[in-house]
Amino acid sequence: MSNEITRKDFLTTSSKYAVGAVIGIAGLDVLSGGKILAETKTTSWPFPYVALDPDEVRVKAHYYYWNDKDCCAGAFGGILEVLKAKMPDPWANIPMEIMLFGRGGGNGWGTLCGSINGGAAMISLVTEKAASGPLINELWGWYCQAHLPTGTANDFAVQSKYSVHKYDGKLIPSISGSPLCHSSVSQWCVIANKKVGDVERKERCARVTGDAAAKTVELLNNFFAKTFVPTFVTPADNKSCQGCHGASSLNNVMTQMSCTPCHSTVHSETTAVEQIADVPKGFNLSQNYPNPFNPTTNINFSLPKTEKVHLAVYDIRGTLIRTLVDHELYESGIYKVSWDGRNQVGEKVASGIYFARMQSGSFINTIKMNLLK
C-alpha cells in the first residue's frame, strides 16, 4: 500500500504541476524547491577545458577518421571524446557530427583542410574570440610548414599504437605550403606517386587528422597553462605580394596564406622563367648548372609543343622544398629557370642532395642537384 498514491495526493500533486504549466519553469522550480533549474543549467561560452594527453587524442582522431567521421569531425571528435570522459557536462551534449560538413575540404570541395577546420572549431569553443585568433593562426601556420604526416604519426603506425590498421608502414611526409585540402593532398599524391583513392592516401589523411588534433591540444594545454607563445609569422612571399595587393596599394587581397603554392611564378623574381631558344626536338629536363652550386643554379627544360609545366624541387626524403613552375602554360621552346636554394617561405635550405622533377603532359623526368654551403 505504501507505493500506491491516494486520490487526494494525486489531485494535490497534479494541481501543483498544472499551476506550474501556467506560471512556467520558474513556477515549477519554486514548487520543486529549486531542483529543476539546478539540474538544467546551461554552460555558457566559452566552454570549460582541462589539459589533455595529445597522444590519446591522436589515436582517437585517427580512429574516427576511419570510422565514418573523416578528417574534420575526426579531429574535432578525437578531442571531444576525451573531454567528454573528463567533463561529461557540457561535452556529452555536443555531437561530433556537427563538423561532418568539413570533410574533404568542405563536403569534398578541397578548400580548408578538415583536420585544422575541426581543430579551429574546438579552439573557438573553449576560448574567447580575441584569444582564439593567435591559436588558430598557430595551428594553420604549423600545418602549412610541417612535414606531414609527422614522424610521431608514422611511428604510431609502425608500433601498432593506432586502433585501426589499414596501412601500418611509414608514409612519405610533405610540406603543403598551404592550408587548402586540394593543394596539400595533390602535392602529397605527386610526391608519393599515389592516387587519391589509394589506401595510403587515406591513411595519410588519417594520420594528419591525428596530427592536427594533437597539435590543437598541445596549443590549448599551453594556452591554459599560460605558456603559449605565438610563433606564426606571415610568409615572406605573402608580405612581398601584399606590397602591391595589400591595403597600402591595390587593396584587393586579404590572406595569411603563402601565395607561392598557387601563384609561384607570378610575382617571384627567383622563379622567373626565361625562353632561351626555339624549336626543341622533344621534351627534356637538362642537368642543372653549375652543379654542385652555391647559392644559385640554373635548370633548362624543353617543350616541343605548347604544354603545361610543373617543375619542383624535393629533398632526399621526397618532401617538397620549392615549386619553381606551377602548372603554367608555355609554348614550344627551351626555357631556363633558376633556384636560389630557398624553400617555399623564402628560407635558405641546408646543404645536401636535392632533386628537380619536371612533369609536362605525359613527360616526367628528375635530375639530381648538389647544394654546397
C-alpha positions as CSV (number, residue, x, y, z in Angstrom):
1,M,0.0,0.0,0.0
2,S,3.0,2.4,0.6
3,N,3.7,2.5,-3.2
4,E,0.1,3.5,-4.0
5,I,-0.9,7.1,-4.5
6,T,-4.2,8.3,-3.0
7,R,-6.8,10.2,-4.9
8,K,-6.1,13.2,-2.7
9,D,-2.4,13.1,-3.3
10,F,-2.8,12.7,-7.0
11,L,-5.2,15.7,-7.2
12,T,-2.9,17.8,-5.0
13,T,0.3,17.0,-7.0
14,S,-1.5,17.4,-10.3
15,S,-2.8,20.8,-9.3
16,K,0.7,21.9,-8.4
17,Y,2.1,21.0,-11.8
18,A,-1.0,22.4,-13.6
19,V,-0.2,25.7,-11.9
20,G,3.4,25.2,-12.9
21,A,2.4,24.8,-16.5
22,V,0.7,28.2,-16.3
23,I,3.4,30.0,-14.5
24,G,6.2,28.3,-16.4
25,I,9.5,26.7,-15.5
26,A,10.2,29.3,-12.8
27,G,6.9,28.3,-11.1
28,L,7.8,24.6,-11.2
29,D,11.2,25.4,-9.9
30,V,9.6,27.1,-6.8
31,L,7.3,24.1,-6.3
32,S,10.3,21.6,-6.6
33,G,12.4,23.5,-4.1
34,G,14.8,24.8,-6.8
35,K,15.8,21.4,-8.1
36,I,14.6,21.7,-11.7
37,L,16.7,24.7,-12.8
38,A,19.6,23.5,-10.8
39,E,19.6,20.3,-12.8
40,T,19.2,22.1,-16.2
41,K,21.8,24.8,-16.1
42,T,23.4,25.5,-19.5
43,T,27.1,26.1,-19.6
44,S,27.9,29.4,-21.2
45,W,30.5,30.0,-23.9
46,P,33.5,29.7,-23.8
47,F,33.2,26.1,-22.6
48,P,35.4,24.6,-19.9
49,Y,38.7,22.9,-20.8
50,V,41.1,20.7,-19.0
51,A,44.6,19.6,-20.1
52,L,44.5,16.5,-22.3
53,D,47.0,14.0,-23.5
54,P,47.9,14.8,-27.1
55,D,48.7,11.2,-27.9
56,E,45.4,9.9,-26.6
57,V,43.6,12.5,-28.7
58,R,45.8,11.5,-31.7
59,V,44.7,7.9,-31.5
60,K,41.0,8.8,-31.1
61,A,41.1,11.2,-34.1
62,H,42.8,8.6,-36.3
63,Y,40.1,6.1,-35.2
64,Y,37.2,8.5,-36.0
65,Y,38.7,9.3,-39.4
66,W,38.4,5.6,-40.4
67,N,35.0,5.2,-38.7
68,D,32.9,7.4,-40.9
69,K,33.8,10.8,-39.4
70,D,36.6,11.7,-41.9
71,C,39.0,14.5,-41.2
72,C,37.0,17.4,-39.8
73,A,34.7,15.6,-37.4
74,G,37.5,13.2,-36.8
75,A,39.9,15.8,-35.4
76,F,37.1,17.6,-33.5
77,G,35.7,14.3,-32.2
78,G,39.0,13.0,-31.1
79,I,39.3,15.9,-28.7
80,L,35.6,16.0,-27.9
81,E,35.5,12.3,-26.7
82,V,38.5,12.7,-24.4
83,L,37.0,15.9,-23.0
84,K,33.6,14.1,-22.5
85,A,35.2,11.4,-20.4
86,K,36.7,14.1,-18.1
87,M,33.8,16.6,-18.1
88,P,30.5,15.0,-19.2
89,D,28.8,18.4,-18.6
90,P,28.7,20.1,-21.1
91,W,30.7,18.0,-23.6
92,A,28.4,15.0,-23.6
93,N,25.7,17.1,-25.1
94,I,27.7,18.1,-28.2
95,P,27.7,15.7,-31.3
96,M,30.9,15.5,-33.2
97,E,28.8,15.1,-36.3
98,I,28.2,18.8,-36.3
99,M,31.6,19.0,-38.1
100,L,30.9,16.4,-40.8
101,F,30.5,19.3,-43.3
102,G,34.2,19.9,-43.3
103,R,35.3,16.5,-44.8
104,G,37.4,16.7,-47.9
105,G,38.0,20.4,-47.5
106,G,34.3,21.1,-47.1
107,N,32.0,18.4,-48.5
108,G,34.7,17.4,-50.9
109,W,35.3,20.9,-52.3
110,G,39.0,20.8,-51.4
111,T,39.1,24.1,-49.6
112,L,40.2,24.4,-46.0
113,C,41.7,21.1,-44.7
114,G,39.2,19.4,-42.5
115,S,41.7,18.4,-39.8
116,I,42.6,22.0,-39.0
117,N,39.0,23.1,-39.5
118,G,37.9,20.7,-36.7
119,G,40.8,21.9,-34.6
120,A,39.9,25.5,-35.0
121,A,36.3,24.8,-34.1
122,M,37.4,23.3,-30.8
123,I,39.7,26.3,-30.1
124,S,36.7,28.6,-30.8
125,L,34.5,26.7,-28.3
126,V,36.9,27.0,-25.4
127,T,38.5,30.4,-25.8
128,E,37.3,34.0,-26.2
129,K,37.3,35.4,-29.7
130,A,40.4,37.6,-29.2
131,A,42.4,34.7,-27.8
132,S,41.3,32.2,-30.5
133,G,42.9,34.2,-33.3
134,P,46.6,33.7,-32.4
135,L,45.9,30.0,-31.6
136,I,44.2,29.3,-34.9
137,N,47.0,31.2,-36.7
138,E,49.5,29.0,-35.0
139,L,47.6,25.8,-35.9
140,W,47.1,26.7,-39.5
141,G,50.7,28.1,-39.9
142,W,52.1,24.9,-38.4
143,Y,50.0,22.8,-40.9
144,C,51.5,24.8,-43.8
145,Q,55.1,24.4,-42.8
146,A,55.2,21.0,-41.0
147,H,56.3,17.7,-42.6
148,L,53.0,15.8,-42.6
149,P,52.3,13.2,-41.6
150,T,54.8,13.8,-38.7
151,G,57.4,11.4,-37.6
152,T,55.3,10.7,-34.5
153,A,52.3,9.8,-36.7
154,N,54.4,7.3,-38.7
155,D,56.0,5.9,-35.5
156,F,52.5,5.2,-34.0
157,A,51.6,3.2,-37.2
158,V,54.8,1.2,-37.2
159,Q,54.5,0.5,-33.5
160,S,50.8,-0.5,-33.8
161,K,49.6,2.2,-31.4
162,Y,46.6,3.1,-33.6
163,S,43.4,1.1,-33.1
164,V,42.8,0.9,-36.9
165,H,45.3,-0.9,-39.1
166,K,44.5,-0.1,-42.7
167,Y,48.2,0.5,-43.5
168,D,51.0,0.3,-40.9
169,G,54.0,1.2,-43.0
170,K,55.8,4.6,-42.9
171,L,54.4,7.2,-45.3
172,I,56.4,9.9,-47.2
173,P,55.9,13.3,-45.5
174,S,55.4,16.5,-47.4
175,I,55.2,20.2,-46.8
176,S,51.9,21.6,-48.1
177,G,52.8,25.3,-48.0
178,S,49.0,25.9,-47.9
179,P,46.1,25.2,-45.6
180,L,44.0,24.1,-48.6
181,C,43.0,20.4,-48.8
182,H,43.4,20.4,-52.6
183,S,46.9,21.7,-52.5
184,S,48.0,19.5,-49.6
185,V,46.6,16.2,-50.9
186,S,47.6,16.8,-54.5
187,Q,51.2,17.6,-53.7
188,W,51.4,14.5,-51.5
189,C,50.0,12.3,-54.2
190,V,52.5,13.6,-56.7
191,I,55.4,13.1,-54.3
192,A,54.3,9.6,-53.1
193,N,53.1,8.6,-56.6
194,K,49.7,7.6,-55.2
195,K,46.1,8.1,-56.3
196,V,43.6,10.0,-54.3
197,G,41.6,6.7,-53.8
198,D,44.6,4.6,-52.7
199,V,44.6,3.3,-49.1
200,E,48.0,5.0,-48.5
201,R,46.5,8.4,-49.3
202,K,43.5,7.8,-47.0
203,E,45.9,6.6,-44.2
204,R,48.0,9.7,-44.8
205,C,44.9,11.9,-44.1
206,A,44.0,9.8,-41.1
207,R,47.5,10.4,-39.6
208,V,47.3,14.1,-40.4
209,T,43.9,14.2,-38.7
210,G,45.6,12.8,-35.6
211,D,48.5,15.2,-36.0
212,A,46.1,18.2,-36.2
213,A,44.1,17.1,-33.2
214,A,47.3,16.5,-31.1
215,K,48.6,19.9,-32.2
216,T,45.4,21.6,-31.2
217,V,45.5,20.0,-27.7
218,E,49.2,21.0,-27.4
219,L,48.3,24.6,-28.1
220,L,45.3,24.6,-25.8
221,N,47.3,23.0,-23.0
222,N,49.9,25.7,-23.3
223,F,47.3,28.5,-23.5
224,F,45.5,27.5,-20.3
225,A,48.8,26.9,-18.6
226,K,49.8,30.4,-19.7
227,T,52.8,29.2,-21.5
228,F,51.6,29.7,-25.1
229,V,53.9,31.9,-27.2
230,P,52.8,32.6,-30.7
231,T,55.4,31.8,-33.4
232,F,53.4,32.2,-36.6
233,V,54.6,35.0,-38.9
234,T,53.1,35.8,-42.3
235,P,55.2,34.1,-45.0
236,A,57.8,36.2,-46.8
237,D,56.3,35.7,-50.2
238,N,52.9,36.8,-48.9
239,K,54.5,40.0,-47.5
240,S,56.1,40.6,-50.9
241,C,52.7,40.2,-52.7
242,Q,51.0,42.4,-50.2
243,G,53.3,45.3,-51.2
244,C,51.2,45.6,-54.3
245,H,47.9,43.9,-53.3
246,G,47.7,45.0,-49.7
247,A,45.9,47.8,-48.0
248,S,48.7,50.3,-48.9
249,S,48.2,49.9,-52.6
250,L,45.7,47.9,-54.7
251,N,43.9,46.6,-51.5
252,N,42.4,43.7,-53.4
253,V,43.8,40.7,-51.4
254,M,43.1,39.6,-47.9
255,T,45.0,36.5,-46.8
256,Q,47.5,35.0,-44.4
257,M,48.4,32.1,-46.7
258,S,51.6,31.7,-48.6
259,C,51.0,32.8,-52.2
260,T,53.5,30.5,-53.9
261,P,51.5,27.2,-53.9
262,C,49.0,28.8,-56.3
263,H,51.0,31.7,-57.8
264,S,54.6,30.6,-57.6
265,T,55.6,32.1,-61.0
266,V,53.5,35.3,-60.9
267,H,55.4,37.6,-58.6
268,S,58.7,35.8,-57.7
269,E,61.8,37.0,-59.4
270,T,63.7,33.9,-58.2
271,T,61.5,31.7,-60.2
272,A,61.2,33.8,-63.4
273,V,61.2,31.6,-66.5
274,E,63.3,32.8,-69.5
275,Q,62.9,31.5,-73.0
276,I,66.4,30.9,-74.4
277,A,65.8,29.1,-77.7
278,D,63.1,27.9,-80.2
279,V,62.0,24.6,-81.7
280,P,63.5,21.9,-79.5
281,K,63.5,18.3,-80.7
282,G,61.4,17.0,-77.8
283,F,60.6,17.2,-74.1
284,N,63.7,17.4,-71.9
285,L,64.9,18.4,-68.5
286,S,68.6,19.2,-68.6
287,Q,71.1,18.8,-65.8
288,N,71.3,21.9,-63.7
289,Y,74.4,24.2,-64.0
290,P,76.5,24.9,-62.1
291,N,76.4,21.6,-60.1
292,P,77.5,21.5,-57.3
293,F,76.3,25.0,-56.7
294,N,76.1,27.8,-54.1
295,P,73.8,29.5,-53.8
296,T,72.1,29.6,-57.2
297,T,71.8,27.1,-60.0
298,N,70.0,27.1,-63.4
299,I,67.7,24.5,-64.8
300,N,66.8,24.2,-68.5
301,F,63.7,22.5,-69.9
302,S,62.4,21.9,-73.4
303,L,58.9,21.7,-74.9
304,P,58.3,20.6,-78.5
305,K,54.7,21.9,-78.3
306,T,52.5,24.2,-76.1
307,E,52.0,22.4,-72.8
308,K,51.6,23.0,-69.1
309,V,54.7,22.6,-67.0
310,H,55.2,21.7,-63.3
311,L,58.8,21.9,-62.0
312,A,59.6,21.5,-58.3
313,V,62.5,20.8,-56.0
314,Y,62.4,18.0,-53.4
315,D,64.8,16.8,-50.8
316,I,66.1,13.2,-50.5
317,R,63.1,12.2,-48.5
318,G,60.7,13.3,-51.2
319,T,59.5,16.4,-49.3
320,L,58.5,19.3,-51.5
321,I,61.0,22.2,-51.0
322,R,60.1,24.7,-53.6
323,T,57.7,24.9,-56.6
324,L,59.5,26.7,-59.4
325,V,56.9,26.4,-62.1
326,D,53.3,25.6,-61.0
327,H,51.4,24.1,-63.9
328,E,52.0,27.2,-66.1
329,L,51.3,27.0,-69.9
330,Y,54.3,27.5,-72.2
331,E,54.7,27.5,-76.0
332,S,57.3,25.3,-77.8
333,G,60.8,26.3,-76.8
334,I,63.7,25.9,-74.5
335,Y,63.4,27.7,-71.1
336,K,65.7,28.5,-68.2
337,V,64.6,28.8,-64.5
338,S,66.9,29.5,-61.5
339,W,66.7,28.1,-58.0
340,D,68.3,30.2,-55.2
341,G,68.5,27.4,-52.6
342,R,65.4,28.6,-50.7
343,N,62.2,26.9,-49.7
344,Q,58.6,27.9,-50.3
345,V,58.7,30.5,-47.5
346,G,62.0,32.1,-48.5
347,E,64.2,30.3,-46.0
348,K,67.7,29.0,-47.0
349,V,67.8,25.2,-47.0
350,A,70.6,23.1,-45.7
351,S,73.4,21.8,-48.0
352,G,72.9,18.4,-49.5
353,I,71.3,16.5,-52.3
354,Y,68.1,17.8,-53.9
355,F,66.0,16.7,-56.9
356,A,64.3,18.7,-59.5
357,R,61.3,17.0,-61.0
358,M,59.5,18.1,-64.2
359,Q,56.1,17.0,-65.4
360,S,54.6,18.1,-68.7
361,G,51.8,16.2,-70.3
362,S,53.0,12.5,-70.2
363,F,56.7,13.5,-69.8
364,I,58.2,13.1,-66.4
365,N,61.9,13.4,-65.6
366,T,64.1,14.1,-62.5
367,I,67.6,15.4,-62.1
368,K,69.9,15.3,-59.0
369,M,71.4,18.5,-57.7
370,N,74.1,19.1,-55.1
371,L,73.9,22.2,-52.9
372,L,77.1,23.2,-51.1
373,K,77.4,25.7,-48.3
